[in-house]
């Protein structure tokens, strides 16, 4: 996932009431017609209860950006 995934998740969850489970987050984003990349980022979250949107954004897994797995070749 990338920093853009954090932004996608944050945007998709605007208006979401917390606390919320991972399943509730995915359901909410799906109802709001979130993109496949956004849903992929949310599905990568740990299976737990989130107290607010900031916790969700912090929990989005990070991977360096680039075309190849593991980031940009240097």
N, CA, C and O atoms as a Maestro MAE file, in Angstrom:
{
 s_m_m2io_version
 :::
 2.0.0
}

f_m_ct {
 s_m_title
 :::
 protein
 m_atom[296] {
  # First column is atom index #
  i_m_mmod_type
  r_m_x_coord
  r_m_y_coord
  r_m_z_coord
  i_m_residue_number
  s_m_chain_name
  s_m_pdb_residue_name
  s_m_pdb_atom_name
  i_m_atomic_number
  :::
  1 25 0.842 -1.173 0.000 1 A "UNK " " N  " 7
  2 3 0.000 0.000 0.000 1 A "UNK " " CA " 6
  3 2 0.890 1.240 0.000 1 A "UNK " " C  " 6
  4 15 2.085 1.158 0.285 1 A "UNK " " O  " 8
  5 25 0.308 2.361 -0.315 2 A "UNK " " N  " 7
  6 3 1.086 3.594 -0.414 2 A "UNK " " CA " 6
  7 2 0.409 4.711 0.371 2 A "UNK " " C  " 6
  8 15 -0.675 4.537 0.927 2 A "UNK " " O  " 8
  9 25 1.078 5.861 0.400 3 A "UNK " " N  " 7
  10 3 0.485 7.028 1.048 3 A "UNK " " CA " 6
  11 2 -0.844 7.373 0.398 3 A "UNK " " C  " 6
  12 15 -1.767 7.834 1.070 3 A "UNK " " O  " 8
  13 25 -0.944 7.153 -0.899 4 A "UNK " " N  " 7
  14 3 -2.216 7.425 -1.581 4 A "UNK " " CA " 6
  15 2 -3.329 6.535 -1.036 4 A "UNK " " C  " 6
  16 15 -4.489 6.944 -1.003 4 A "UNK " " O  " 8
  17 25 -2.985 5.326 -0.612 5 A "UNK " " N  " 7
  18 3 -3.978 4.435 -0.022 5 A "UNK " " CA " 6
  19 2 -4.532 5.033 1.269 5 A "UNK " " C  " 6
  20 15 -5.724 4.916 1.551 5 A "UNK " " O  " 8
  21 25 -3.671 5.666 2.046 6 A "UNK " " N  " 7
  22 3 -4.133 6.342 3.257 6 A "UNK " " CA " 6
  23 2 -5.157 7.413 2.907 6 A "UNK " " C  " 6
  24 15 -6.200 7.525 3.552 6 A "UNK " " O  " 8
  25 25 -4.850 8.196 1.882 7 A "UNK " " N  " 7
  26 3 -5.766 9.269 1.475 7 A "UNK " " CA " 6
  27 2 -7.073 8.709 0.938 7 A "UNK " " C  " 6
  28 15 -8.148 9.242 1.213 7 A "UNK " " O  " 8
  29 25 -6.972 7.625 0.167 8 A "UNK " " N  " 7
  30 3 -8.188 6.991 -0.357 8 A "UNK " " CA " 6
  31 2 -9.076 6.497 0.793 8 A "UNK " " C  " 6
  32 15 -10.289 6.704 0.790 8 A "UNK " " O  " 8
  33 25 -8.452 5.849 1.765 9 A "UNK " " N  " 7
  34 3 -9.214 5.325 2.904 9 A "UNK " " CA " 6
  35 2 -9.865 6.469 3.677 9 A "UNK " " C  " 6
  36 15 -11.034 6.386 4.052 9 A "UNK " " O  " 8
  37 25 -9.110 7.524 3.911 10 A "UNK " " N  " 7
  38 3 -9.650 8.664 4.656 10 A "UNK " " CA " 6
  39 2 -10.842 9.270 3.931 10 A "UNK " " C  " 6
  40 15 -11.858 9.574 4.557 10 A "UNK " " O  " 8
  41 25 -10.731 9.449 2.626 11 A "UNK " " N  " 7
  42 3 -11.827 10.030 1.843 11 A "UNK " " CA " 6
  43 2 -13.052 9.115 1.836 11 A "UNK " " C  " 6
  44 15 -14.180 9.583 1.986 11 A "UNK " " O  " 8
  45 25 -12.831 7.823 1.663 12 A "UNK " " N  " 7
  46 3 -13.942 6.867 1.587 12 A "UNK " " CA " 6
  47 2 -14.719 6.788 2.897 12 A "UNK " " C  " 6
  48 15 -15.895 6.425 2.900 12 A "UNK " " O  " 8
  49 25 -14.067 7.127 4.013 13 A "UNK " " N  " 7
  50 3 -14.702 6.984 5.328 13 A "UNK " " CA " 6
  51 2 -15.242 8.294 5.882 13 A "UNK " " C  " 6
  52 15 -15.641 8.353 7.045 13 A "UNK " " O  " 8
  53 25 -15.260 9.342 5.069 14 A "UNK " " N  " 7
  54 3 -15.828 10.607 5.532 14 A "UNK " " CA " 6
  55 2 -17.284 10.381 5.927 14 A "UNK " " C  " 6
  56 15 -18.065 9.797 5.176 14 A "UNK " " O  " 8
  57 25 -17.628 10.853 7.116 15 A "UNK " " N  " 7
  58 3 -18.991 10.705 7.612 15 A "UNK " " CA " 6
  59 2 -19.251 9.407 8.361 15 A "UNK " " C  " 6
  60 15 -20.343 9.211 8.896 15 A "UNK " " O  " 8
  61 25 -18.272 8.525 8.406 16 A "UNK " " N  " 7
  62 3 -18.410 7.241 9.095 16 A "UNK " " CA " 6
  63 2 -18.494 7.467 10.592 16 A "UNK " " C  " 6
  64 15 -17.754 8.277 11.150 16 A "UNK " " O  " 8
  65 25 -19.401 6.745 11.241 17 A "UNK " " N  " 7
  66 3 -19.518 6.825 12.693 17 A "UNK " " CA " 6
  67 2 -18.615 5.776 13.324 17 A "UNK " " C  " 6
  68 15 -18.579 4.622 12.897 17 A "UNK " " O  " 8
  69 25 -17.900 6.196 14.333 18 A "UNK " " N  " 7
  70 3 -16.962 5.318 15.041 18 A "UNK " " CA " 6
  71 2 -17.416 5.153 16.477 18 A "UNK " " C  " 6
  72 15 -18.148 6.005 16.980 18 A "UNK " " O  " 8
  73 25 -17.009 4.087 17.158 19 A "UNK " " N  " 7
  74 3 -16.103 3.034 16.725 19 A "UNK " " CA " 6
  75 2 -16.732 2.160 15.643 19 A "UNK " " C  " 6
  76 15 -17.953 2.089 15.504 19 A "UNK " " O  " 8
  77 25 -15.848 1.489 14.873 20 A "UNK " " N  " 7
  78 3 -16.301 0.630 13.785 20 A "UNK " " CA " 6
  79 2 -15.312 -0.505 13.581 20 A "UNK " " C  " 6
  80 15 -14.110 -0.355 13.799 20 A "UNK " " O  " 8
  81 25 -15.840 -1.636 13.163 21 A "UNK " " N  " 7
  82 3 -14.992 -2.797 12.875 21 A "UNK " " CA " 6
  83 2 -14.474 -2.708 11.434 21 A "UNK " " C  " 6
  84 15 -14.955 -1.903 10.636 21 A "UNK " " O  " 8
  85 25 -13.502 -3.536 11.127 22 A "UNK " " N  " 7
  86 3 -12.978 -3.610 9.766 22 A "UNK " " CA " 6
  87 2 -14.109 -3.903 8.779 22 A "UNK " " C  " 6
  88 15 -14.189 -3.277 7.722 22 A "UNK " " O  " 8
  89 25 -14.976 -4.844 9.120 23 A "UNK " " N  " 7
  90 3 -16.092 -5.209 8.245 23 A "UNK " " CA " 6
  91 2 -17.022 -4.020 8.021 23 A "UNK " " C  " 6
  92 15 -17.470 -3.785 6.898 23 A "UNK " " O  " 8
  93 25 -17.311 -3.275 9.073 24 A "UNK " " N  " 7
  94 3 -18.174 -2.102 8.942 24 A "UNK " " CA " 6
  95 2 -17.527 -1.035 8.056 24 A "UNK " " C  " 6
  96 15 -18.215 -0.367 7.284 24 A "UNK " " O  " 8
  97 25 -16.219 -0.878 8.165 25 A "UNK " " N  " 7
  98 3 -15.511 0.091 7.327 25 A "UNK " " CA " 6
  99 2 -15.622 -0.291 5.856 25 A "UNK " " C  " 6
  100 15 -15.903 0.555 5.007 25 A "UNK " " O  " 8
  101 25 -15.401 -1.564 5.562 26 A "UNK " " N  " 7
  102 3 -15.467 -2.039 4.180 26 A "UNK " " CA " 6
  103 2 -16.886 -1.905 3.643 26 A "UNK " " C  " 6
  104 15 -17.081 -1.476 2.506 26 A "UNK " " O  " 8
  105 25 -17.880 -2.268 4.454 27 A "UNK " " N  " 7
  106 3 -19.281 -2.143 4.026 27 A "UNK " " CA " 6
  107 2 -19.633 -0.691 3.725 27 A "UNK " " C  " 6
  108 15 -20.286 -0.402 2.722 27 A "UNK " " O  " 8
  109 25 -19.200 0.223 4.594 28 A "UNK " " N  " 7
  110 3 -19.481 1.652 4.416 28 A "UNK " " CA " 6
  111 2 -18.840 2.165 3.126 28 A "UNK " " C  " 6
  112 15 -19.482 2.866 2.343 28 A "UNK " " O  " 8
  113 25 -17.580 1.814 2.912 29 A "UNK " " N  " 7
  114 3 -16.877 2.267 1.710 29 A "UNK " " CA " 6
  115 2 -17.515 1.677 0.455 29 A "UNK " " C  " 6
  116 15 -17.612 2.353 -0.569 29 A "UNK " " O  " 8
  117 25 -17.945 0.431 0.530 30 A "UNK " " N  " 7
  118 3 -18.607 -0.210 -0.607 30 A "UNK " " CA " 6
  119 2 -19.907 0.505 -0.948 30 A "UNK " " C  " 6
  120 15 -20.193 0.750 -2.120 30 A "UNK " " O  " 8
  121 25 -20.692 0.839 0.068 31 A "UNK " " N  " 7
  122 3 -21.952 1.557 -0.144 31 A "UNK " " CA " 6
  123 2 -21.717 2.927 -0.778 31 A "UNK " " C  " 6
  124 15 -22.576 3.441 -1.495 31 A "UNK " " O  " 8
  125 25 -20.569 3.504 -0.515 32 A "UNK " " N  " 7
  126 3 -20.224 4.817 -1.070 32 A "UNK " " CA " 6
  127 2 -19.492 4.702 -2.400 32 A "UNK " " C  " 6
  128 15 -18.921 5.682 -2.879 32 A "UNK " " O  " 8
  129 25 -19.503 3.520 -3.000 33 A "UNK " " N  " 7
  130 3 -18.881 3.261 -4.303 33 A "UNK " " CA " 6
  131 2 -17.390 3.561 -4.317 33 A "UNK " " C  " 6
  132 15 -16.885 4.189 -5.248 33 A "UNK " " O  " 8
  133 25 -16.689 3.112 -3.288 34 A "UNK " " N  " 7
  134 3 -15.238 3.280 -3.227 34 A "UNK " " CA " 6
  135 2 -14.586 2.505 -4.362 34 A "UNK " " C  " 6
  136 15 -15.121 1.503 -4.836 34 A "UNK " " O  " 8
  137 25 -13.439 2.976 -4.783 35 A "UNK " " N  " 7
  138 3 -12.703 2.311 -5.861 35 A "UNK " " CA " 6
  139 2 -12.149 0.971 -5.380 35 A "UNK " " C  " 6
  140 15 -12.075 0.701 -4.181 35 A "UNK " " O  " 8
  141 25 -11.765 0.148 -6.339 36 A "UNK " " N  " 7
  142 3 -11.179 -1.154 -6.007 36 A "UNK " " CA " 6
  143 2 -9.893 -0.983 -5.195 36 A "UNK " " C  " 6
  144 15 -9.636 -1.761 -4.276 36 A "UNK " " O  " 8
  145 25 -9.087 0.024 -5.524 37 A "UNK " " N  " 7
  146 3 -7.843 0.261 -4.772 37 A "UNK " " CA " 6
  147 2 -8.145 0.651 -3.327 37 A "UNK " " C  " 6
  148 15 -7.435 0.239 -2.409 37 A "UNK " " O  " 8
  149 25 -9.191 1.440 -3.125 38 A "UNK " " N  " 7
  150 3 -9.579 1.837 -1.773 38 A "UNK " " CA " 6
  151 2 -10.021 0.621 -0.979 38 A "UNK " " C  " 6
  152 15 -9.608 0.437 0.166 38 A "UNK " " O  " 8
  153 25 -10.854 -0.204 -1.580 39 A "UNK " " N  " 7
  154 3 -11.330 -1.409 -0.901 39 A "UNK " " CA " 6
  155 2 -10.174 -2.361 -0.608 39 A "UNK " " C  " 6
  156 15 -10.162 -3.019 0.432 39 A "UNK " " O  " 8
  157 25 -9.207 -2.438 -1.514 40 A "UNK " " N  " 7
  158 3 -8.031 -3.278 -1.281 40 A "UNK " " CA " 6
  159 2 -7.258 -2.781 -0.056 40 A "UNK " " C  " 6
  160 15 -6.804 -3.580 0.762 40 A "UNK " " O  " 8
  161 25 -7.114 -1.471 0.064 41 A "UNK " " N  " 7
  162 3 -6.411 -0.898 1.220 41 A "UNK " " CA " 6
  163 2 -7.159 -1.209 2.508 41 A "UNK " " C  " 6
  164 15 -6.537 -1.548 3.515 41 A "UNK " " O  " 8
  165 25 -8.484 -1.099 2.491 42 A "UNK " " N  " 7
  166 3 -9.278 -1.381 3.690 42 A "UNK " " CA " 6
  167 2 -9.248 -2.864 4.036 42 A "UNK " " C  " 6
  168 15 -9.235 -3.225 5.213 42 A "UNK " " O  " 8
  169 25 -9.238 -3.724 3.023 43 A "UNK " " N  " 7
  170 3 -9.188 -5.169 3.280 43 A "UNK " " CA " 6
  171 2 -7.856 -5.587 3.883 43 A "UNK " " C  " 6
  172 15 -7.769 -6.638 4.520 43 A "UNK " " O  " 8
  173 25 -6.817 -4.779 3.692 44 A "UNK " " N  " 7
  174 3 -5.502 -5.088 4.241 44 A "UNK " " CA " 6
  175 2 -5.368 -4.665 5.706 44 A "UNK " " C  " 6
  176 15 -4.350 -4.942 6.341 44 A "UNK " " O  " 8
  177 25 -6.390 -3.999 6.241 45 A "UNK " " N  " 7
  178 3 -6.352 -3.566 7.642 45 A "UNK " " CA " 6
  179 2 -6.394 -4.768 8.573 45 A "UNK " " C  " 6
  180 15 -6.912 -5.824 8.209 45 A "UNK " " O  " 8
  181 25 -5.847 -4.608 9.776 46 A "UNK " " N  " 7
  182 3 -5.991 -5.684 10.763 46 A "UNK " " CA " 6
  183 2 -7.462 -5.823 11.174 46 A "UNK " " C  " 6
  184 15 -8.213 -4.848 11.148 46 A "UNK " " O  " 8
  185 25 -7.856 -7.012 11.544 47 A "UNK " " N  " 7
  186 3 -9.245 -7.292 11.913 47 A "UNK " " CA " 6
  187 2 -9.458 -6.884 13.370 47 A "UNK " " C  " 6
  188 15 -9.261 -7.683 14.287 47 A "UNK " " O  " 8
  189 25 -9.863 -5.630 13.567 48 A "UNK " " N  " 7
  190 3 -10.079 -5.107 14.918 48 A "UNK " " CA " 6
  191 2 -11.056 -3.950 14.889 48 A "UNK " " C  " 6
  192 15 -11.525 -3.547 13.824 48 A "UNK " " O  " 8
  193 25 -11.355 -3.425 16.040 49 A "UNK " " N  " 7
  194 3 -12.235 -2.271 16.193 49 A "UNK " " CA " 6
  195 2 -11.389 -0.997 16.102 49 A "UNK " " C  " 6
  196 15 -10.315 -0.915 16.698 49 A "UNK " " O  " 8
  197 25 -11.877 -0.014 15.360 50 A "UNK " " N  " 7
  198 3 -11.195 1.270 15.218 50 A "UNK " " CA " 6
  199 2 -12.019 2.348 15.902 50 A "UNK " " C  " 6
  200 15 -13.231 2.438 15.706 50 A "UNK " " O  " 8
  201 25 -11.346 3.165 16.707 51 A "UNK " " N  " 7
  202 3 -12.031 4.192 17.491 51 A "UNK " " CA " 6
  203 2 -12.300 5.464 16.699 51 A "UNK " " C  " 6
  204 15 -13.220 6.215 17.026 51 A "UNK " " O  " 8
  205 25 -11.500 5.714 15.653 52 A "UNK " " N  " 7
  206 3 -11.707 6.910 14.832 52 A "UNK " " CA " 6
  207 2 -11.003 6.736 13.488 52 A "UNK " " C  " 6
  208 15 -10.268 5.772 13.274 52 A "UNK " " O  " 8
  209 25 -11.243 7.687 12.593 53 A "UNK " " N  " 7
  210 3 -10.680 7.606 11.245 53 A "UNK " " CA " 6
  211 2 -9.151 7.668 11.272 53 A "UNK " " C  " 6
  212 15 -8.493 7.026 10.453 53 A "UNK " " O  " 8
  213 25 -8.586 8.431 12.201 54 A "UNK " " N  " 7
  214 3 -7.124 8.516 12.293 54 A "UNK " " CA " 6
  215 2 -6.501 7.151 12.562 54 A "UNK " " C  " 6
  216 15 -5.446 6.831 12.015 54 A "UNK " " O  " 8
  217 25 -7.152 6.344 13.404 55 A "UNK " " N  " 7
  218 3 -6.644 4.990 13.675 55 A "UNK " " CA " 6
  219 2 -6.649 4.148 12.403 55 A "UNK " " C  " 6
  220 15 -5.736 3.358 12.166 55 A "UNK " " O  " 8
  221 25 -7.685 4.325 11.590 56 A "UNK " " N  " 7
  222 3 -7.770 3.567 10.335 56 A "UNK " " CA " 6
  223 2 -6.621 3.971 9.424 56 A "UNK " " C  " 6
  224 15 -5.914 3.117 8.890 56 A "UNK " " O  " 8
  225 25 -6.440 5.264 9.249 57 A "UNK " " N  " 7
  226 3 -5.393 5.767 8.361 57 A "UNK " " CA " 6
  227 2 -4.020 5.285 8.820 57 A "UNK " " C  " 6
  228 15 -3.194 4.901 7.993 57 A "UNK " " O  " 8
  229 25 -3.769 5.300 10.121 58 A "UNK " " N  " 7
  230 3 -2.488 4.839 10.654 58 A "UNK " " CA " 6
  231 2 -2.292 3.337 10.451 58 A "UNK " " C  " 6
  232 15 -1.158 2.869 10.355 58 A "UNK " " O  " 8
  233 25 -3.386 2.582 10.387 59 A "UNK " " N  " 7
  234 3 -3.297 1.124 10.270 59 A "UNK " " CA " 6
  235 2 -3.172 0.636 8.838 59 A "UNK " " C  " 6
  236 15 -2.914 -0.548 8.616 59 A "UNK " " O  " 8
  237 25 -3.349 1.524 7.851 60 A "UNK " " N  " 7
  238 3 -3.208 1.105 6.456 60 A "UNK " " CA " 6
  239 2 -1.760 0.657 6.245 60 A "UNK " " C  " 6
  240 15 -0.834 1.436 6.471 60 A "UNK " " O  " 8
  241 25 -1.556 -0.599 5.813 61 A "UNK " " N  " 7
  242 3 -0.186 -1.098 5.619 61 A "UNK " " CA " 6
  243 2 0.579 -0.233 4.622 61 A "UNK " " C  " 6
  244 15 0.017 0.264 3.646 61 A "UNK " " O  " 8
  245 25 1.860 -0.068 4.888 62 A "UNK " " N  " 7
  246 3 2.709 0.754 4.032 62 A "UNK " " CA " 6
  247 2 3.677 -0.094 3.237 62 A "UNK " " C  " 6
  248 15 4.218 -1.080 3.738 62 A "UNK " " O  " 8
  249 25 3.889 0.296 2.004 63 A "UNK " " N  " 7
  250 3 4.901 -0.306 1.141 63 A "UNK " " CA " 6
  251 2 5.463 0.829 0.305 63 A "UNK " " C  " 6
  252 15 4.703 1.674 -0.168 63 A "UNK " " O  " 8
  253 25 6.752 0.871 0.113 64 A "UNK " " N  " 7
  254 3 7.314 1.941 -0.710 64 A "UNK " " CA " 6
  255 2 6.654 1.971 -2.086 64 A "UNK " " C  " 6
  256 15 6.318 0.924 -2.640 64 A "UNK " " O  " 8
  257 25 6.470 3.161 -2.633 65 A "UNK " " N  " 7
  258 3 5.850 3.290 -3.946 65 A "UNK " " CA " 6
  259 2 6.813 2.873 -5.038 65 A "UNK " " C  " 6
  260 15 8.027 2.999 -4.879 65 A "UNK " " O  " 8
  261 25 6.293 2.387 -6.125 66 A "UNK " " N  " 7
  262 3 7.104 1.978 -7.263 66 A "UNK " " CA " 6
  263 2 6.395 0.892 -8.055 66 A "UNK " " C  " 6
  264 15 5.363 0.374 -7.626 66 A "UNK " " O  " 8
  265 25 6.943 0.552 -9.195 67 A "UNK " " N  " 7
  266 3 6.309 -0.435 -10.062 67 A "UNK " " CA " 6
  267 2 6.534 -1.862 -9.572 67 A "UNK " " C  " 6
  268 15 5.676 -2.724 -9.761 67 A "UNK " " O  " 8
  269 25 7.647 -2.108 -8.963 68 A "UNK " " N  " 7
  270 3 7.977 -3.459 -8.540 68 A "UNK " " CA " 6
  271 2 7.637 -3.651 -7.062 68 A "UNK " " C  " 6
  272 15 7.704 -2.696 -6.289 68 A "UNK " " O  " 8
  273 25 7.274 -4.870 -6.659 69 A "UNK " " N  " 7
  274 3 7.050 -5.120 -5.240 69 A "UNK " " CA " 6
  275 2 8.282 -4.722 -4.440 69 A "UNK " " C  " 6
  276 15 9.410 -5.028 -4.828 69 A "UNK " " O  " 8
  277 25 8.066 -4.057 -3.352 70 A "UNK " " N  " 7
  278 3 9.188 -3.625 -2.530 70 A "UNK " " CA " 6
  279 2 9.651 -2.220 -2.845 70 A "UNK " " C  " 6
  280 15 10.551 -1.709 -2.179 70 A "UNK " " O  " 8
  281 25 9.059 -1.579 -3.846 71 A "UNK " " N  " 7
  282 3 9.411 -0.187 -4.116 71 A "UNK " " CA " 6
  283 2 10.152 0.011 -5.416 71 A "UNK " " C  " 6
  284 15 10.174 -0.858 -6.287 71 A "UNK " " O  " 8
  285 25 10.750 1.164 -5.521 72 A "UNK " " N  " 7
  286 3 11.438 1.586 -6.741 72 A "UNK " " CA " 6
  287 2 12.834 0.984 -6.782 72 A "UNK " " C  " 6
  288 15 13.554 0.996 -5.783 72 A "UNK " " O  " 8
  289 25 13.211 0.460 -7.935 73 A "UNK " " N  " 7
  290 3 14.593 -0.024 -8.105 73 A "UNK " " CA " 6
  291 2 15.522 1.166 -8.190 73 A "UNK " " C  " 6
  292 15 15.215 2.153 -8.859 73 A "UNK " " O  " 8
  293 25 16.643 1.078 -7.525 74 A "UNK " " N  " 7
  294 3 17.614 2.170 -7.561 74 A "UNK " " CA " 6
  295 2 18.934 1.649 -8.041 74 A "UNK " " C  " 6
  296 15 19.897 2.409 -8.146 74 A "UNK " " O  " 8
  :::
 }
 m_bond[295] {
  # First column is bond index #
  i_m_from
  i_m_to
  i_m_order
  :::
  1 1 2 1
  2 2 3 1
  3 3 4 2
  4 3 5 1
  5 5 6 1
  6 6 7 1
  7 7 8 2
  8 7 9 1
  9 9 10 1
  10 10 11 1
  11 11 12 2
  12 11 13 1
  13 13 14 1
  14 14 15 1
  15 15 16 2
  16 15 17 1
  17 17 18 1
  18 18 19 1
  19 19 20 2
  20 19 21 1
  21 21 22 1
  22 22 23 1
  23 23 24 2
  24 23 25 1
  25 25 26 1
  26 26 27 1
  27 27 28 2
  28 27 29 1
  29 29 30 1
  30 30 31 1
  31 31 32 2
  32 31 33 1
  33 33 34 1
  34 34 35 1
  35 35 36 2
  36 35 37 1
  37 37 38 1
  38 38 39 1
  39 39 40 2
  40 39 41 1
  41 41 42 1
  42 42 43 1
  43 43 44 2
  44 43 45 1
  45 45 46 1
  46 46 47 1
  47 47 48 2
  48 47 49 1
  49 49 50 1
  50 50 51 1
  51 51 52 2
  52 51 53 1
  53 53 54 1
  54 54 55 1
  55 55 56 2
  56 55 57 1
  57 57 58 1
  58 58 59 1
  59 59 60 2
  60 59 61 1
  61 61 62 1
  62 62 63 1
  63 63 64 2
  64 63 65 1
  65 65 66 1
  66 66 67 1
  67 67 68 2
  68 67 69 1
  69 69 70 1
  70 70 71 1
  71 71 72 2
  72 71 73 1
  73 73 74 1
  74 74 75 1
  75 75 76 2
  76 75 77 1
  77 77 78 1
  78 78 79 1
  79 79 80 2
  80 79 81 1
  81 81 82 1
  82 82 83 1
  83 83 84 2
  84 83 85 1
  85 85 86 1
  86 86 87 1
  87 87 88 2
  88 87 89 1
  89 89 90 1
  90 90 91 1
  91 91 92 2
  92 91 93 1
  93 93 94 1
  94 94 95 1
  95 95 96 2
  96 95 97 1
  97 97 98 1
  98 98 99 1
  99 99 100 2
  100 99 101 1
  101 101 102 1
  102 102 103 1
  103 103 104 2
  104 103 105 1
  105 105 106 1
  106 106 107 1
  107 107 108 2
  108 107 109 1
  109 109 110 1
  110 110 111 1
  111 111 112 2
  112 111 113 1
  113 113 114 1
  114 114 115 1
  115 115 116 2
  116 115 117 1
  117 117 118 1
  118 118 119 1
  119 119 120 2
  120 119 121 1
  121 121 122 1
  122 122 123 1
  123 123 124 2
  124 123 125 1
  125 125 126 1
  126 126 127 1
  127 127 128 2
  128 127 129 1
  129 129 130 1
  130 130 131 1
  131 131 132 2
  132 131 133 1
  133 133 134 1
  134 134 135 1
  135 135 136 2
  136 135 137 1
  137 137 138 1
  138 138 139 1
  139 139 140 2
  140 139 141 1
  141 141 142 1
  142 142 143 1
  143 143 144 2
  144 143 145 1
  145 145 146 1
  146 146 147 1
  147 147 148 2
  148 147 149 1
  149 149 150 1
  150 150 151 1
  151 151 152 2
  152 151 153 1
  153 153 154 1
  154 154 155 1
  155 155 156 2
  156 155 157 1
  157 157 158 1
  158 158 159 1
  159 159 160 2
  160 159 161 1
  161 161 162 1
  162 162 163 1
  163 163 164 2
  164 163 165 1
  165 165 166 1
  166 166 167 1
  167 167 168 2
  168 167 169 1
  169 169 170 1
  170 170 171 1
  171 171 172 2
  172 171 173 1
  173 173 174 1
  174 174 175 1
  175 175 176 2
  176 175 177 1
  177 177 178 1
  178 178 179 1
  179 179 180 2
  180 179 181 1
  181 181 182 1
  182 182 183 1
  183 183 184 2
  184 183 185 1
  185 185 186 1
  186 186 187 1
  187 187 188 2
  188 187 189 1
  189 189 190 1
  190 190 191 1
  191 191 192 2
  192 191 193 1
  193 193 194 1
  194 194 195 1
  195 195 196 2
  196 195 197 1
  197 197 198 1
  198 198 199 1
  199 199 200 2
  200 199 201 1
  201 201 202 1
  202 202 203 1
  203 203 204 2
  204 203 205 1
  205 205 206 1
  206 206 207 1
  207 207 208 2
  208 207 209 1
  209 209 210 1
  210 210 211 1
  211 211 212 2
  212 211 213 1
  213 213 214 1
  214 214 215 1
  215 215 216 2
  216 215 217 1
  217 217 218 1
  218 218 219 1
  219 219 220 2
  220 219 221 1
  221 221 222 1
  222 222 223 1
  223 223 224 2
  224 223 225 1
  225 225 226 1
  226 226 227 1
  227 227 228 2
  228 227 229 1
  229 229 230 1
  230 230 231 1
  231 231 232 2
  232 231 233 1
  233 233 234 1
  234 234 235 1
  235 235 236 2
  236 235 237 1
  237 237 238 1
  238 238 239 1
  239 239 240 2
  240 239 241 1
  241 241 242 1
  242 242 243 1
  243 243 244 2
  244 243 245 1
  245 245 246 1
  246 246 247 1
  247 247 248 2
  248 247 249 1
  249 249 250 1
  250 250 251 1
  251 251 252 2
  252 251 253 1
  253 253 254 1
  254 254 255 1
  255 255 256 2
  256 255 257 1
  257 257 258 1
  258 258 259 1
  259 259 260 2
  260 259 261 1
  261 261 262 1
  262 262 263 1
  263 263 264 2
  264 263 265 1
  265 265 266 1
  266 266 267 1
  267 267 268 2
  268 267 269 1
  269 269 270 1
  270 270 271 1
  271 271 272 2
  272 271 273 1
  273 273 274 1
  274 274 275 1
  275 275 276 2
  276 275 277 1
  277 277 278 1
  278 278 279 1
  279 279 280 2
  280 279 281 1
  281 281 282 1
  282 282 283 1
  283 283 284 2
  284 283 285 1
  285 285 286 1
  286 286 287 1
  287 287 288 2
  288 287 289 1
  289 289 290 1
  290 290 291 1
  291 291 292 2
  292 291 293 1
  293 293 294 1
  294 294 295 1
  295 295 296 2
  :::
 }
}
